[in-house]
């Protein structure tokens, strides 16, 4: 059993959001220190090694910091270490993501890209983790075992995974496996003092916190396999692993400064956030950002998105209020947080400090965000992409914020927020843009429309359609599409199914349906008819017209898998 005076250290090579892990450890009543030099490895009794982004970037950073050999020595010493996501992957022999970059080879296996033929990639969302060996030697010997719930779901976000075969000696290293569509991957490893998860426990609510606690407060040492464990008897095979991926229900908060300068959550009616002139013309105030976000976490939201709709250009970026919103929210919310707005190159008002889009994203990640959402700049990037294609040039030259953030932090960290509106046409031949045949005729009886992309919060239309935008951004490295609809925003009339189905069929990355939800039926309808990976709402949650719990109960009753367990039970 671990003792209270053990020194817990965090190995940070410059990954994305490690603040959430720090906050999770503190939530559990413990403290954790950073490994800042090679000598710190000798001071640690236990290490947590989180990782986000590219395999090659992680290995390169470890080498440059001189951490590779001290890390191997720590493992050889027998002291417990827990790797998370890329922190687990780099302990393997290598990854197809960075084929020329060898891993630490502490564990056997190579990470490979998911096949996106029949499913969206990245694997993003809440899925199960099944223990693959029938009897744990540690449990049989009365030792500690990782606290992984039989029916719990954990948050995954990755494009590469280690295939689970159940053959040979693999179960002696593998602890749990997870099915994603037509593939089964290793979701946690456990060999002697090395434990690791492909999922993010710090983002998996109460289930994840319980797992972290079991690592921190006990010594997870897996004994050498007994003769009974070395064969295939009692070992689950890939066909035995069930697919437990759930549809995510996301709460969205549009955040801006009101006329008094206070930061509030607001909601637009077709993007107009002010009440009518007869009611005073002020910005709708639906609450404080952190208070509302905390409420949604308590109500079971699977993710929370903050969309900053105020520029804050008159202050240095480090003083941007959204950074503090993220810091406060991540102290008490242990599900993924997305931040949107202002993810672009920025110059502070004094003209002296310049921030690249990667710098801006990095600051958001260090403040507690897991993903950044890019809006207007994604449209400009897509226009540049197609311009270069027309000129016969390589459209992937690494110059866009999408490419640069994805390279550093992984494509799963980049969300494209799309703000389209319908443009009706008499026939597909009437426009050069991709059209959709609609069941909702236009003002003159038109039966076709194309979806025009907008920028600047919907105030300016562009000569770019949604199909052009999403396919270009997916090619540039985006990991997810947040699909809004100006025509449905604030109407409570249901999602634009024609728009969503068209986009879902155009890309192989996850799609979030947004704009128009007004009743539980709207959520099940969009999932059934389009196959989206996530559904998002704002106003009906803010005003308590439809609780998140009611949405999840309705989806579950209709056979849609959702995460129903509460993630806010008191931690004993």
Wavefront OBJ file of the C-alpha trace (Angstrom):
o trace
v 0.000 0.000 0.000
v 1.256 3.476 -0.867
v 2.113 5.791 2.009
v 1.116 9.420 2.362
v 4.701 10.666 2.249
v 5.405 9.253 -1.206
v 6.502 11.879 -3.691
v 4.341 12.058 -6.800
v 5.796 13.693 -9.897
v 4.387 14.710 -13.278
v 6.478 14.196 -16.408
v 5.563 17.043 -18.770
v 7.477 17.243 -22.031
v 5.442 20.226 -23.267
v 2.159 18.447 -23.975
v -1.194 20.189 -24.149
v -3.571 20.307 -21.208
v -1.735 19.026 -18.113
v -3.557 21.513 -15.875
v -6.552 19.169 -15.717
v -4.353 16.373 -14.406
v -2.912 18.672 -11.741
v -6.432 19.719 -10.778
v -7.593 16.098 -10.642
v -4.725 15.144 -8.322
v -5.538 18.100 -6.064
v -9.240 17.166 -6.128
v -8.194 13.796 -4.708
v -6.363 15.535 -1.864
v -2.800 15.036 -3.106
v -0.005 17.203 -4.430
v 2.186 16.616 -7.449
v 5.439 18.206 -8.578
v 6.912 18.691 -12.047
v 9.943 16.819 -13.286
v 12.058 19.716 -14.501
v 15.434 18.009 -14.863
v 16.917 14.535 -15.179
v 17.850 14.575 -11.508
v 14.193 14.831 -10.475
v 13.580 11.222 -11.528
v 15.601 10.071 -8.515
v 13.365 12.087 -6.188
v 10.117 10.548 -7.421
v 8.360 7.596 -5.812
v 5.718 7.591 -8.533
v 5.372 9.330 -11.897
v 2.337 10.214 -13.981
v 3.266 10.734 -17.621
v 0.449 12.437 -19.597
v 0.736 12.942 -23.319
v -1.272 14.733 -25.988
v -0.540 15.159 -29.672
v 1.964 13.573 -31.993
v 4.091 10.541 -31.057
v 7.161 11.954 -32.817
v 6.899 15.314 -31.074
v 6.722 13.582 -27.697
v 9.795 11.420 -28.327
v 11.761 14.342 -29.727
v 10.911 16.458 -26.682
v 11.946 13.677 -24.294
v 15.315 13.370 -26.031
v 15.933 17.108 -26.113
v 15.225 17.368 -22.381
v 17.537 14.439 -21.646
v 14.686 12.429 -20.153
v 14.878 9.174 -22.141
v 17.520 7.328 -20.142
v 16.372 8.611 -16.712
v 12.854 7.459 -17.622
v 14.083 3.998 -18.572
v 16.094 3.831 -15.333
v 13.012 4.815 -13.323
v 11.037 1.970 -14.877
v 13.867 -0.488 -14.234
v 13.934 0.567 -10.571
v 10.481 -0.913 -10.079
v 8.811 2.302 -8.964
v 5.240 2.772 -10.308
v 4.639 4.865 -13.409
v 1.365 5.666 -15.179
v 1.305 6.794 -18.807
v -1.737 8.522 -20.273
v -2.600 8.526 -24.001
v 0.621 9.382 -25.857
v 2.375 8.854 -22.522
v 1.350 5.218 -22.832
v 2.087 4.985 -26.555
v 5.706 6.140 -26.322
v 6.421 3.222 -23.982
v 5.830 0.936 -26.965
v 8.237 0.140 -29.789
v 6.969 2.767 -32.209
v 4.079 4.363 -34.058
v 3.075 4.619 -37.697
v 2.350 8.272 -36.949
v 6.122 8.848 -36.800
v 7.646 5.789 -38.480
v 11.231 6.997 -38.205
v 10.937 7.763 -34.499
v 11.501 4.727 -32.247
v 9.595 4.474 -29.007
v 11.040 3.624 -25.604
v 10.392 -0.113 -26.218
v 9.550 -0.679 -22.564
v 6.525 -2.627 -23.812
v 6.004 -4.653 -26.977
v 3.803 -3.402 -29.792
v 3.425 -0.717 -32.416
v 0.709 1.923 -32.708
v -1.199 2.084 -36.005
v -3.695 4.469 -37.613
v -7.374 3.594 -37.358
v -9.138 2.598 -40.571
v -11.669 5.350 -41.371
v -13.520 3.373 -44.064
v -16.471 2.556 -41.818
v -16.079 4.966 -38.916
v -14.954 8.461 -38.012
v -11.342 9.046 -37.045
v -10.212 10.250 -34.492
v -11.840 7.880 -32.022
v -13.392 10.606 -29.909
v -15.800 10.118 -27.063
v -16.786 7.935 -24.130
v -16.202 4.204 -24.482
v -15.832 1.183 -22.242
v -12.693 -0.688 -21.154
v -12.957 -4.444 -20.532
v -10.396 -6.354 -18.472
v -9.096 -9.060 -20.793
v -7.553 -11.565 -18.387
v -9.897 -13.766 -16.444
v -7.995 -13.664 -13.151
v -5.538 -11.056 -11.994
v -2.448 -12.364 -10.289
v -2.345 -9.206 -8.219
v -5.883 -9.695 -6.973
v -5.258 -13.347 -6.267
v -2.243 -12.374 -4.201
v -4.231 -9.767 -2.329
v -2.519 -6.866 -4.116
v -3.981 -3.687 -5.545
v -5.561 -3.580 -8.997
v -6.454 -0.597 -11.188
v -9.943 0.691 -10.428
v -11.625 0.278 -13.815
v -15.402 -0.030 -13.643
v -17.064 -2.892 -15.498
v -19.793 -0.661 -16.933
v -17.982 2.679 -16.732
v -17.131 4.770 -19.781
v -13.899 6.694 -20.204
v -12.957 9.546 -22.507
v -10.901 8.591 -25.559
v -9.469 10.966 -28.154
v -6.894 9.492 -30.539
v -6.288 8.546 -34.170
v -3.687 5.846 -33.536
v -4.024 2.772 -31.358
v -2.383 -0.525 -30.454
v -4.364 -3.424 -31.939
v -5.582 -6.013 -29.462
v -5.239 -9.588 -30.682
v -5.419 -11.597 -27.453
v -2.715 -13.858 -28.853
v 0.598 -15.156 -27.498
v 1.869 -13.171 -24.530
v -0.119 -9.979 -25.217
v -2.577 -10.484 -22.300
v 0.403 -10.524 -19.934
v 0.908 -6.853 -20.794
v -2.612 -5.755 -21.699
v -5.075 -4.982 -18.916
v -8.142 -3.789 -20.833
v -9.319 -3.688 -24.427
v -11.874 -1.469 -26.176
v -13.801 -1.903 -29.393
v -14.198 1.024 -31.750
v -16.341 0.104 -34.725
v -14.632 -2.723 -36.595
v -11.371 -2.540 -34.632
v -10.350 -3.602 -31.130
v -7.547 -1.740 -29.421
v -5.610 -1.898 -26.182
v -7.116 0.656 -23.810
v -4.791 0.022 -20.866
v -1.521 -1.799 -20.241
v -0.181 -3.192 -17.005
v 3.158 -4.947 -16.710
v 4.905 -5.081 -13.370
v 5.246 -1.426 -12.277
v 4.162 0.076 -15.609
v 0.523 1.046 -15.971
v -0.905 3.106 -18.806
v -4.209 4.140 -20.348
v -5.096 5.119 -23.888
v -8.018 7.101 -22.495
v -7.805 10.211 -20.315
v -8.807 9.481 -16.688
v -8.477 13.163 -15.794
v -11.238 13.843 -18.347
v -13.407 10.851 -17.450
v -15.385 12.238 -14.541
v -15.782 10.224 -11.367
v -14.770 6.964 -13.065
v -11.479 8.523 -14.143
v -10.833 10.109 -10.759
v -11.357 6.739 -9.094
v -8.746 5.194 -11.395
v -6.257 7.963 -10.655
v -6.861 7.480 -6.953
v -6.091 3.765 -7.223
v -2.741 4.576 -8.824
v -1.834 7.319 -6.356
v -2.969 5.661 -3.141
v -1.923 2.070 -3.854
v 1.101 0.479 -5.474
v -0.107 -1.042 -8.730
v 2.459 -3.801 -9.189
v 1.357 -6.673 -11.411
v 3.088 -9.936 -10.480
v 4.713 -12.076 -13.116
v 2.017 -14.224 -14.769
v 1.240 -17.571 -13.227
v 1.175 -20.689 -15.390
v -2.618 -20.323 -15.547
v -2.265 -16.824 -17.025
v 0.343 -17.625 -19.657
v -2.051 -19.511 -21.917
v -5.223 -18.380 -23.608
v -7.596 -19.842 -21.027
v -9.784 -17.148 -19.500
v -8.465 -14.474 -21.843
v -10.970 -12.405 -23.797
v -10.527 -12.345 -27.559
v -11.283 -9.338 -29.774
v -14.702 -10.762 -30.647
v -15.575 -10.750 -26.928
v -15.028 -7.011 -26.563
v -18.222 -4.987 -26.948
v -18.465 -1.560 -28.576
v -19.650 0.820 -25.853
v -19.024 4.146 -27.594
v -21.724 6.622 -26.635
v -23.146 9.644 -28.405
v -21.824 12.753 -26.687
v -24.196 15.413 -25.351
v -22.386 18.755 -25.306
v -23.386 21.960 -23.538
v -22.299 25.139 -25.319
v -21.809 28.538 -23.714
v -21.537 31.663 -25.872
v -19.482 34.050 -23.749
v -19.125 37.789 -24.242
v -18.846 41.040 -22.325
v -22.157 42.791 -21.744
v -22.639 46.558 -21.923
v -21.333 46.927 -18.376
v -18.153 44.989 -19.194
v -19.109 41.862 -17.239
v -18.402 38.466 -18.774
v -21.723 36.636 -19.269
v -23.193 33.666 -21.053
v -25.595 34.805 -23.740
v -27.610 33.210 -26.531
v -28.522 34.574 -29.911
v -31.652 34.365 -31.997
v -30.138 33.645 -35.412
v -26.888 35.110 -34.023
v -28.461 38.289 -32.555
v -27.574 38.236 -28.844
v -29.513 41.361 -27.880
v -33.110 41.480 -26.734
v -35.551 43.621 -28.673
v -35.430 47.408 -28.451
v -38.750 47.378 -26.599
v -37.093 45.232 -23.907
v -34.091 47.541 -23.626
v -31.811 46.220 -26.387
v -29.265 44.837 -23.922
v -27.178 41.670 -24.251
v -29.050 38.620 -22.988
v -27.534 37.525 -19.694
v -28.096 33.850 -18.915
v -25.516 33.497 -16.185
v -21.825 33.425 -15.341
v -19.641 31.128 -17.472
v -17.998 29.036 -14.741
v -21.193 28.728 -12.695
v -23.179 27.474 -15.679
v -20.427 25.133 -16.824
v -20.190 23.631 -13.332
v -23.935 23.095 -13.354
v -23.756 21.288 -16.686
v -20.994 19.046 -15.412
v -23.181 18.155 -12.436
v -26.083 17.436 -14.792
v -24.031 14.992 -16.840
v -22.723 16.943 -19.840
v -20.145 14.880 -21.737
v -18.245 17.961 -22.881
v -18.497 21.712 -22.419
v -17.696 24.274 -25.082
v -16.945 27.937 -24.396
v -17.307 30.082 -27.514
v -15.829 33.522 -26.963
v -17.765 36.015 -29.078
v -15.985 39.134 -27.785
v -12.620 40.006 -29.332
v -10.930 41.604 -26.253
v -8.481 43.236 -28.684
v -7.862 46.170 -26.343
v -5.902 44.113 -23.828
v -2.796 41.902 -23.828
v -3.637 38.313 -24.707
v -2.389 37.004 -21.352
v -5.053 39.183 -19.694
v -7.884 37.766 -21.805
v -10.719 36.845 -19.416
v -11.306 33.506 -21.162
v -7.976 32.214 -19.847
v -9.161 32.714 -16.284
v -12.536 31.171 -17.143
v -10.693 28.033 -18.273
v -8.470 27.977 -15.192
v -11.445 28.189 -12.857
v -13.587 25.738 -14.803
v -10.875 23.087 -15.015
v -10.516 23.079 -11.222
v -13.938 21.518 -10.774
v -14.942 20.084 -14.163
v -13.427 16.778 -15.239
v -14.836 16.354 -18.731
v -13.342 17.821 -21.928
v -13.402 21.595 -22.398
v -13.339 23.311 -25.783
v -12.543 26.995 -26.282
v -13.401 28.933 -29.420
v -12.739 32.465 -30.574
v -9.519 34.328 -31.249
v -7.391 31.297 -32.186
v -5.234 33.131 -34.721
v -2.080 35.219 -34.909
v -2.395 38.108 -32.450
v -0.383 41.249 -31.702
v -0.829 42.809 -28.252
v -2.007 46.436 -28.154
v 1.516 47.656 -27.342
v 2.704 46.178 -30.633
v 5.610 44.453 -28.902
v 4.319 40.975 -28.139
v 3.248 38.807 -31.059
v 1.397 35.544 -30.565
v 1.167 32.928 -33.281
v -1.999 30.840 -33.472
v 0.009 27.932 -32.020
v 1.062 30.163 -29.098
v -2.557 31.158 -28.509
v -3.704 27.535 -28.606
v -0.892 26.511 -26.271
v -1.904 29.145 -23.736
v -5.504 27.929 -23.878
v -4.339 24.330 -23.368
v -2.144 25.268 -20.421
v -5.130 27.081 -18.908
v -7.321 23.978 -19.036
v -8.711 23.581 -22.563
v -8.545 20.244 -24.356
v -9.563 21.464 -27.798
v -9.599 24.780 -29.634
v -12.307 25.781 -32.071
v -11.415 27.793 -35.172
v -14.101 29.721 -37.069
v -13.415 32.552 -39.497
v -9.760 31.655 -39.947
v -10.797 28.157 -40.994
v -12.791 29.677 -43.858
v -9.797 31.728 -44.966
v -7.598 28.625 -44.719
v -10.028 26.633 -46.867
v -10.130 29.394 -49.477
v -6.346 29.385 -49.604
v -6.346 25.586 -49.856
v -8.589 25.545 -52.925
v -6.734 28.476 -54.492
v -3.484 26.542 -54.268
v -5.146 23.436 -55.673
v -6.346 25.486 -58.662
v -2.822 26.819 -59.176
v -1.346 23.336 -59.138
v 0.491 23.971 -55.852
v 0.712 21.779 -52.789
v -2.192 22.920 -50.577
v -0.566 21.416 -47.481
v 2.409 23.707 -46.971
v 2.145 23.968 -43.179
v 1.264 27.661 -43.164
v -2.218 27.512 -41.627
v -3.140 27.520 -37.956
v -4.969 24.224 -38.464
v -1.830 22.473 -39.728
v 0.467 23.976 -37.126
v -1.732 23.249 -34.110
v -2.471 19.718 -35.338
v 1.225 19.012 -35.843
v 2.091 20.162 -32.333
v -0.899 18.952 -30.339
v -2.582 16.399 -32.607
v -5.535 16.759 -34.937
v -7.942 15.807 -32.145
v -7.186 19.197 -30.567
v -8.534 21.167 -33.566
v -12.270 21.736 -33.994
v -13.686 23.635 -36.968
v -16.725 25.750 -36.093
v -18.877 26.263 -39.187
v -21.469 29.060 -39.438
v -23.414 28.497 -42.680
v -26.672 29.798 -44.079
v -28.888 28.629 -46.904
v -28.769 30.190 -50.352
v -31.651 28.942 -52.492
v -31.191 28.278 -56.208
v -33.517 27.074 -58.945
v -31.302 24.154 -59.922
v -27.802 22.754 -59.347
v -26.799 24.304 -62.666
v -27.564 27.762 -61.280
v -24.420 27.812 -59.160
v -20.890 26.470 -59.127
v -21.347 25.437 -55.505
v -22.294 22.032 -54.136
v -26.078 21.942 -53.766
v -28.535 19.928 -51.700
v -32.040 19.015 -52.764
v -34.277 20.251 -49.992
v -37.686 19.371 -48.626
v -37.995 22.949 -47.367
v -38.631 25.092 -50.463
v -37.217 28.575 -50.791
v -39.231 31.816 -50.963
v -39.879 31.305 -54.663
v -40.442 27.581 -54.462
v -36.777 26.658 -55.067
v -36.021 23.015 -54.345
v -32.245 23.335 -54.142
v -29.874 25.271 -51.936
v -26.210 25.579 -51.159
v -24.801 26.405 -47.760
v -22.742 29.575 -47.712
v -19.932 29.884 -45.180
v -19.813 33.069 -43.147
v -17.133 34.822 -41.101
v -17.052 37.494 -38.404
v -19.829 35.909 -36.372
v -22.084 35.450 -39.375
v -21.921 39.081 -40.467
v -20.080 38.425 -43.744
v -20.863 35.760 -46.328
v -18.103 34.219 -48.431
v -18.009 32.617 -51.863
v -17.244 29.273 -50.214
v -19.686 26.459 -49.516
v -19.733 24.129 -46.548
v -18.587 21.122 -48.561
v -15.497 23.043 -49.684
v -14.804 24.154 -46.125
v -15.095 20.837 -44.309
v -13.197 18.764 -46.870
v -10.351 21.280 -46.994
v -10.131 21.553 -43.202
v -10.157 17.776 -42.785
v -7.266 17.567 -45.268
v -5.405 20.321 -43.383
v -5.563 18.331 -40.163
v -8.764 19.237 -38.312
v -10.106 16.528 -36.040
v -13.761 17.470 -35.657
v -16.520 19.615 -37.185
v -18.843 21.716 -35.018
v -21.683 22.283 -37.470
v -23.894 25.251 -36.687
v -26.722 26.619 -38.849
v -27.658 30.281 -38.921
v -31.140 29.516 -40.247
v -31.958 27.287 -37.268
v -30.103 29.127 -34.495
v -32.438 29.925 -31.597
v -35.543 28.633 -33.389
v -36.070 25.435 -31.332
v -37.396 23.876 -34.556
v -34.892 21.036 -34.766
v -31.511 20.533 -36.412
v -30.999 21.098 -40.145
v -30.888 17.414 -41.056
v -30.122 18.059 -44.725
v -27.053 20.123 -43.908
v -25.802 17.688 -41.275
v -26.308 14.577 -43.409
v -24.492 16.217 -46.307
v -21.470 17.144 -44.177
v -21.426 13.765 -42.416
v -21.204 12.096 -45.813
v -18.386 14.381 -46.964
v -15.820 13.832 -44.183
v -14.498 10.953 -42.109
v -13.856 12.984 -38.959
v -16.444 13.325 -36.156
v -19.306 15.793 -36.604
v -21.153 17.658 -33.839
v -24.741 18.659 -34.673
v -25.589 22.163 -33.459
v -28.327 24.824 -33.787
v -32.070 24.366 -33.516
v -32.647 21.786 -30.776
v -35.816 22.473 -28.838
v -37.052 19.090 -27.621
v -35.638 15.649 -26.766
v -37.041 14.251 -30.030
v -34.732 16.551 -31.990
v -31.656 14.860 -30.510
v -32.735 11.309 -31.324
v -33.878 12.403 -34.783
v -30.516 13.865 -35.782
v -28.619 10.854 -34.450
v -30.894 8.355 -36.208
v -31.003 10.178 -39.539
v -27.423 11.434 -39.858
v -25.225 9.267 -37.616
v -23.468 12.217 -35.960
v -21.052 11.463 -33.144
v -22.265 14.272 -30.870
v -25.175 16.633 -30.301
v -24.884 20.147 -28.902
v -27.341 22.619 -27.449
v -27.218 25.894 -25.592
v -30.356 27.938 -24.942
v -32.632 25.086 -23.919
v -30.044 23.991 -21.378
v -29.412 27.537 -20.109
v -33.117 28.202 -19.583
v -33.743 24.696 -18.172
v -36.376 24.091 -20.854
v -34.923 20.637 -21.505
v -32.443 19.253 -18.932
v -29.392 17.335 -20.085
v -30.632 14.344 -18.096
v -33.899 14.360 -20.063
v -31.994 14.337 -23.348
v -29.865 11.392 -22.245
v -32.834 9.465 -20.866
v -34.697 9.984 -24.140
v -31.717 8.869 -26.239
v -31.242 5.795 -24.065
v -34.896 4.863 -24.362
v -34.530 5.056 -28.142
v -31.579 2.671 -28.137
v -28.808 5.247 -28.494
v -25.858 4.530 -26.194
v -25.164 7.406 -23.817
v -23.108 7.914 -20.675
v -25.769 7.781 -17.970
v -23.695 7.323 -14.819
v -23.316 10.415 -12.677
v -19.840 11.925 -12.686
v -20.413 14.190 -9.734
v -20.863 11.788 -6.830
v -18.871 12.744 -3.786
v -15.456 11.153 -3.767
v -15.123 8.973 -0.704
l 1 2 3 4 5 6 7 8 9 10 11 12 13 14 15 16 17 18 19 20 21 22 23 24 25 26 27 28 29 30 31 32 33 34 35 36 37 38 39 40 41 42 43 44 45 46 47 48 49 50 51 52 53 54 55 56 57 58 59 60 61 62 63 64 65 66 67 68 69 70 71 72 73 74 75 76 77 78 79 80 81 82 83 84 85 86 87 88 89 90 91 92 93 94 95 96 97 98 99 100 101 102 103 104 105 106 107 108 109 110 111 112 113 114 115 116 117 118 119 120 121 122 123 124 125 126 127 128 129 130 131 132 133 134 135 136 137 138 139 140 141 142 143 144 145 146 147 148 149 150 151 152 153 154 155 156 157 158 159 160 161 162 163 164 165 166 167 168 169 170 171 172 173 174 175 176 177 178 179 180 181 182 183 184 185 186 187 188 189 190 191 192 193 194 195 196 197 198 199 200 201 202 203 204 205 206 207 208 209 210 211 212 213 214 215 216 217 218 219 220 221 222 223 224 225 226 227 228 229 230 231 232 233 234 235 236 237 238 239 240 241 242 243 244 245 246 247 248 249 250 251 252 253 254 255 256 257 258 259 260 261 262 263 264 265 266 267 268 269 270 271 272 273 274 275 276 277 278 279 280 281 282 283 284 285 286 287 288 289 290 291 292 293 294 295 296 297 298 299 300 301 302 303 304 305 306 307 308 309 310 311 312 313 314 315 316 317 318 319 320 321 322 323 324 325 326 327 328 329 330 331 332 333 334 335 336 337 338 339 340 341 342 343 344 345 346 347 348 349 350 351 352 353 354 355 356 357 358 359 360 361 362 363 364 365 366 367 368 369 370 371 372 373 374 375 376 377 378 379 380 381 382 383 384 385 386 387 388 389 390 391 392 393 394 395 396 397 398 399 400 401 402 403 404 405 406 407 408 409 410 411 412 413 414 415 416 417 418 419 420 421 422 423 424 425 426 427 428 429 430 431 432 433 434 435 436 437 438 439 440 441 442 443 444 445 446 447 448 449 450 451 452 453 454 455 456 457 458 459 460 461 462 463 464 465 466 467 468 469 470 471 472 473 474 475 476 477 478 479 480 481 482 483 484 485 486 487 488 489 490 491 492 493 494 495 496 497 498 499 500 501 502 503 504 505 506 507 508 509 510 511 512 513 514 515 516 517 518 519 520 521 522 523 524 525 526 527 528 529 530 531 532 533 534 535 536 537 538 539 540 541 542 543 544 545 546 547 548 549 550 551 552 553 554 555 556 557 558 559 560 561 562 563 564 565 566 567 568 569 570 571 572
